[in-house]
Amino acid sequence: MADQDTVTTRTEVAIRRACGISETADLPPDARLWEMGMDSLRLVELVTALEDELDFFFPNEYLTGDTFATVESTLEVVRRFAT
């Protein structure tokens, strides 16, 4: 399992890649993923990347719009299962 800082950094990198935004772009906690370019295909890519990178699996009940609504909501769930 990874520490909190590693989980945060890797999750933010994965979000930027999935949304197709610059690795240096500002990523505020309340940023809405769907407004940053997320769509259903990119979401599958994000989930797969996070599970592979951080060696965990999202429980099915967390594969919802609420989990992936914002950067912070995504981080909260990832931190719960990847640390």
N, C-alpha and C positions, 0 to 999 in steps of 0.2 A: 504494500500500500504506500502511496505517495503522501508527502506532507502537504499541509494546506497551501503553502506558497506555490509549490510545484503544480498542484491541482488547479489553482487559480490561473497561473500562467499558461498552462497547457490548454485549459478550457477557453481562455480568451483567444489564444492563437487559433484554436479549432473553430471558434465562432467567426473570427475574422475571415478565415479561409472559406468556411461554408457560405458566408454572406458575400464573398467576393470583394471584400474591402481591404485596404492597405493594412499591412502589419503595424504601421505607425499611427493609424487612425485612432482618434479618441473613442473610447468604449465605456461610456458612463454606465453605472449599474442599472439605471432605469431605462436604458436604450431598449426599444422594442425591436426584437429580432425580425419580425415580419416587415417592419418599416425600413430595415437595413438590407433587404434583399432576400431574406429567408423565404423558401417555398417548401413544398412537401418533399421534393427530391433532395434539396439541400439539407433538409432536416434529417433524412435518412443518412446522408453522408456525415452529418455532424454526430449523430448518435453512434454510428459505426466507428468514426475516428476517435471519439471519446472512449468508447469501450475498449478499442484496441490499444490506444495510447496509455490509458490509465488502468487497464486490466481489471475491469469490472463490467457488470451488466445492469442496465436499467431494468428494474422490475416493470412488468407490463403496466401496472397501475400508474406509473409515473410517465408513461409515454403519452402525454396529453398536451394540449395547447397551453395550459397553465404552467407546466414545467418549463416550456420553451417560449414563454411570453416575453421575458426580458433577459438581459445578461444576468442580473442578480438571481432571478428565479431559477435559471439554468444552473448557475454556480451553487446555489443552495442544495439542489438535488445531487449534483455531481459530488460535492463535498461530503454529503451524507453517505454515499456508497463507495467513494474512491479513496477515502482516508481512513 
